């Protein structure tokens, strides 16, 4: 029997570590943006269906599926709110790399990351507020915390929007330098970010050990439904195999790092939320690599990218 006091547990994460995590996430986004150019958008906007399906999958269908999953499984309220937070975030930082391994459409993946990141400035706070309020147990937490969606929009803009625009500008001005920087910066910043997560886990190991088995099966189930959501929608709309892979991965690899930052900033590291986002951040790397390994071995028939 799980002790519901996890709803009142707060993960220990000091202001210096939080500042470092903010910088790491901004650097990761800057590193991704160094490989994005305006021409990437122009090419895909000629055939916008994959982009529209990807955005629809991430910001509309996944949060709705998450709500149904929570309604059926009825997890502890703070865990449920963590699920809403993860579902409200844009695609994760490693989705482009995993798409490349899976032999998906890398250009679509990169463009979806960029577009979802810009949309997340508004959609992440709004989705969290909308779905979290709709489910009564989590609405109580939101009322107690009384977060301002506008304040969250400001933070997400600084963490994602500014680095994205700055990185694209550097790519436009100095494309050769940008590509060299991107290769180094993405790896270094991502490793630094992962190290910070593990430090948080280590400093709060007693809490994590106590709840790991309860949280982990929920993360696995939630992540599986995210992959299924992306795959199903892509197939329903008749997209190519390469585009289907990209949208599946973009929907299943969520930016749980952003979720963690928002949880530490606005929810004071609320136990269930932080546990859910932290475990998701570890597990989606494992599940994404397994899926990429499976897909990379399958032969792709030549077909038009639609």
N, C-alpha and C positions, 0 to 999 in steps of 0.2 A: 504493500500500500504506500503510495507516494504522499509525502507530507506536503500539504498545500502551502506551508510557510515559504516555499521557494518563491511564491508571489511577492514576498516582502524582502527576500534576500537581495543584497546589492553587491555586485562584483567589484572588488578592489582594483581600481585603475586610476592612478593619480593624474593630475593635470599635465605634468610634463610628458608622461607617456601618451596621453590623449593628444597633445600638441604634436608629438612625433608621428602619431598615427595619421593625423590630419595631413601633415607634410608628405608622408609616404603615399597616401592615397592620391593626393594631388600630383605627385611625381609620376605615379603609375599612369594616371590619365594623360598627363603631358607626354609620356613616352609613347602611349598608343596614338595620340593625336599627331605625333611627328611623322607617322606613316599614312596620314589621311590628307587627301587633297580635294579641292572643289570638283575636280574631274571625276573622282569616284562617285560623287552624288549625281553629276550630270548623266553619266553612263547608266546608272540604275533608274533614274527618274524617267528615262525613255521607256522603260518597262517597270512601272512602279509596283506591280502586284506583289512580288516577294517582300518588298519593304513594308507595304501596307499589312500583309499577312503577319509578318514578324512583329510589328508594333501592336497589332490587334491581339496577337498571342500573348505578348509580354504584359501589356498594361490593362487589357480588358478581360481576357479569358482566364489567365492564370490566377489573378486575384479572386475571380468568381469561383473557380475550381477549389481554391484554397478555402474559401468560405464554406463550401459544401463539405470539404474534408474535415474542417474544424467542427461543423455542425454534427457530423456523423460520429467522429471519434471523441469529441468533447474533452480536449486536453486541458490541463491547468490554464487558467486565464492568461498568465504572463507568457506561457509557452505559445498559446494561441495568438497573442499579440505579436510575438516574435515571428510567427509564421506569416502574419499579415505584413509585417515589416519587410521580410525577405521577398515576399511576392510583389511588394510595391516597388522594389528596387529594379534598376535596369540590368542588362546583361553583365556578367562578371568580367573581370579584367583578363582572364585567361581564355575566354571563349574563342578569340581569334586564333590563338595557338592551337587549341583543341580542334577547331574547325579545319585548320590546315592539316593536322595529323589524320583527321577523318576523311580527307579528300573531298571536303565540302567546298562551297563557293566562298573563298576567302574575301573577295571584294564585297560580297553581300554581308558577310559577318562584320567586317570592319565598318561598313556604312551603317549597319544596324546598331552597332555599339555607339557610334557617334550620334545618330539620330535619337536613340533611346536615352542616351546621356543627357542630351538637350531637353528632351521631353520630361525626363525624370525630375528636372528642376521644379516642375509644377505637379507632374503626375504622382511622384512618390509621396509627397505630403498629402495630396488629395485622396489617393487610394487608401493610404493608411487610415486617414480620418474617416472616410466613407465606410469601408468595410469593418474597421474596428468599432465604429459607433453602431453599426447594424447588428453586431453580435453582442448581446447584453453583458456577459461577463467581462469582455474587453472594453466595452464602453464605460464601465465603472472605473477602470484604470485610467482611461483617457480623460475622464472628468476630474479625477483626483490630481493627475499630472497637469492638466489644463495647458497643453502645449499650443503654441501659436503656429498654424500652418505657414504663415508669412515668415516667421523666424526660421522655420525649417527650409523654406524655399531659398532664403538668403544664404544659409549654410551650404546647401546643395549646389547653389550657383557658384560659390567660392571654391568648393571642393572639385566640382566636375566641369561646370561651364567655362570658367576662366582658363583652367589648364588646357581644355579642349581647343578653345579659340586661339590661345597663345601657341600651342603646338602646331596647329594648322598654319598659322602665320609664319612660324619658323620654317616649316616645310615649303611654303611658297617662296620665301626669300632665299633660303639656302638648302635646297632639296638634298644635295649630296651629304652635307654635314648632318642634316636632320636624320637621314637614314642610318648613318653611323652612330649617332647619339641614341637613336631608338633601340638599337640592338643591345646596347649596354644598359641604358637607363631602365628599360622594361624589366630586365632580369634582376638588376640590383635592387630597384625599388620594390619589386614584388617579393624578393627574398627578405628584405628589411621588414616589409609589412607582415609577412608570415611569421617572422621572428617575434614581432611585437604581440601577435595573437598568442603565440606559444608562451611568451612571458606572462601574459594575462592568465592563461590556463594554469601555468605553474604557480603563480601567486595566489590562485584560488582553487588549488587542486582538490582540497577536501570537498568543496561544493560540487566540482565537476565529477569527481569519483562517485559521489553519492547519487547523482542523478543521470549519469552517463547512459545507463541502459534504458531508462525511460525516455530520454530525449532522442537517443540515436535512432530508434526504430521509427519515430515520428519524422525525423529528418530524411531517412531513407525513403519512406513512403511519400512524403511531400515532394522530394526530388524526383522520384519515379513518375509521379503524376505530372510534374512540370515537363519532363522529357516527352511523355505521352501526349500532353497538350500540344506542344510544338509540332511533333511528328504528325499527329492526327489532322491538325488544321492545314498543314502544308499539303498533305495528301488530299484532303477534302477540296482544296482549291486548285488541285492538279498541278502542283509545282514539280520541277525536275528533281531528280535524286540529289544532285549537289545542293540545290536550294533547300530541299527538305532537311538535309543534314545540318545546314547552317542555322535554320530556324529552330530545329530541335535543340541544338546546342545552345543557341542564344537564349532560349526559354528555360533550359535546365540549368545553365550556369549563371547564377544570380550574383549580383555584386553585394555579397553578404558583408564585405568589409565596410561598405558605405552604411549598411544596416547597423553594424556594430558601433560605428562612430555616432550615428544618430541616437542609438540606444544609450551610449555613455554620456552624450551631450544633453539629451532632452529627458531621458528616463533614469538618470543617475545609475546606469548599469544594472537595471532591474534584472534579477537573477534568471528567470525563465526566458526572457527575451534574449539576454546576452548568451546564455547557454545554447539556445536554438541557433542563433546567428553564427556563433563560433563553430559549432559542430557542422553546420551547413558549409561553412568556409573550408573545412577540412574534407568533408565527404564529397562535395561536388567536384573536387579535383580528382578524387579516386574514381567516381562514377563516370566523369567525363573522359578520363583516360581509358577506362575499360571500353566505353562506347566507341571512342575513336579507334582503339586497337581493333575492335570487331569490324567496324566499317572500312578501315584502311585495307583489310585483307580481301574485301569483296570487290569484284570487278565491276566497274561502272560502265554501263552502256553509253555510247555517244548519243546525247540528246540535247535539244535546244534548251538554253537556260531561260525559263519563263518565270 
